[in-house]
Amino acid sequence: MLYVNKSTFNIYNESLIQCFYELIGFDDCSSHSGRRTFITQLSERGISVRVIQELAQHENMTTTQRYIDVSVDKLKKSVNVITY
């Protein structure tokens, strides 16, 4: 049986994802930016941070929260909920 440790597996996945990005013409992307986009889009669609934490396999919720990008538009919509 072939044993591949987690670190080696992660490096392999990183390289594979980078190849896919290059194939489709996304030059300035990384697996990290893809992960950040995925997590942010789940948040924007109303998925709870706790569920996103499990999907992202983060041990701490604060790590998940750091991955979520908050746009200016999202901030404006949040304020408009209060003012209208």
Backbone torsions as a table, in degrees:
resi	resn	phi	psi	omega
1	MET	NA	134.3	179.2
2	LEU	-82.6	128.8	178.6
3	TYR	-105.3	124.1	176.1
4	VAL	-122.9	120.0	-179.4
5	ASN	-75.2	166.9	-175.5
6	LYS	-60.4	-39.1	-179.4
7	SER	-63.5	-45.1	178.4
8	THR	-63.8	-41.3	179.0
9	PHE	-62.5	-42.7	179.7
10	ASN	-65.2	-40.2	177.8
11	ILE	-63.7	-41.8	178.3
12	TYR	-62.1	-46.6	179.6
13	ASN	-62.3	-41.8	178.8
14	GLU	-59.0	-45.5	-180.0
15	SER	-65.5	-41.4	-179.9
16	LEU	-63.6	-45.9	179.7
17	ILE	-64.4	-40.8	178.4
18	GLN	-60.8	-39.7	177.5
19	CYS	-62.7	-42.4	178.4
20	PHE	-62.3	-45.0	178.0
21	TYR	-58.2	-44.4	-179.8
22	GLU	-65.0	-38.2	179.3
23	LEU	-61.5	-36.3	-177.7
24	ILE	-95.5	5.5	173.6
25	GLY	87.4	16.8	176.4
26	PHE	-94.3	90.1	-172.4
27	ASP	-76.2	-33.4	-174.1
28	ASP	-101.9	33.3	-177.9
29	CYS	-112.9	158.9	175.8
30	SER	-142.2	170.7	176.3
31	SER	-62.6	-31.8	178.6
32	HIS	-65.4	-43.8	179.2
33	SER	-67.1	-35.7	176.1
34	GLY	-65.0	-40.9	178.3
35	ARG	-64.8	-43.8	178.3
36	ARG	-61.0	-43.5	179.0
37	THR	-62.5	-45.3	178.9
38	PHE	-58.4	-48.0	-178.1
39	ILE	-65.6	-42.0	179.2
40	THR	-63.7	-43.2	-178.9
41	GLN	-66.0	-36.6	175.3
42	LEU	-61.8	-43.9	179.2
43	SER	-61.8	-44.1	-179.6
44	GLU	-64.7	-21.9	179.0
45	ARG	-93.4	8.7	172.9
46	GLY	88.2	10.0	177.6
47	ILE	-73.1	135.7	-176.9
48	SER	-65.7	148.7	-179.4
49	VAL	-60.7	-33.0	179.4
50	ARG	-63.5	-42.3	177.8
51	VAL	-67.4	-43.1	178.7
52	ILE	-61.4	-39.2	178.1
53	GLN	-57.6	-44.1	178.9
54	GLU	-65.3	-44.4	179.8
55	LEU	-62.7	-37.9	-179.0
56	ALA	-80.6	-11.2	-178.2
57	GLN	59.5	40.0	174.9
58	HIS	-87.6	137.7	176.7
59	GLU	-72.3	-35.9	-177.1
60	ASN	-115.4	138.3	178.9
61	MET	-64.5	-29.1	179.3
62	THR	-63.2	-31.9	175.9
63	THR	-64.5	-45.1	178.8
64	THR	-61.3	-44.0	-179.1
65	GLN	-62.3	-34.1	178.5
66	ARG	-68.3	-25.9	-179.8
67	TYR	-76.9	-21.3	-175.4
68	ILE	-81.2	116.9	175.7
69	ASP	-85.1	133.7	178.6
70	VAL	-109.4	116.6	-178.0
71	SER	-82.3	160.8	176.3
72	VAL	-60.6	-40.6	178.8
73	ASP	-60.0	-41.9	178.6
74	LYS	-63.9	-39.9	177.7
75	LEU	-64.1	-44.0	179.3
76	LYS	-62.2	-44.2	179.1
77	LYS	-62.6	-37.0	178.9
78	SER	-64.9	-41.2	178.7
79	VAL	-68.6	-39.1	-179.8
80	ASN	-63.8	-28.5	176.2
81	VAL	-62.1	-35.5	-179.3
82	ILE	-78.8	-39.9	-172.1
83	THR	-83.1	-14.8	-178.7
84	TYR	-115.0	NA	NA
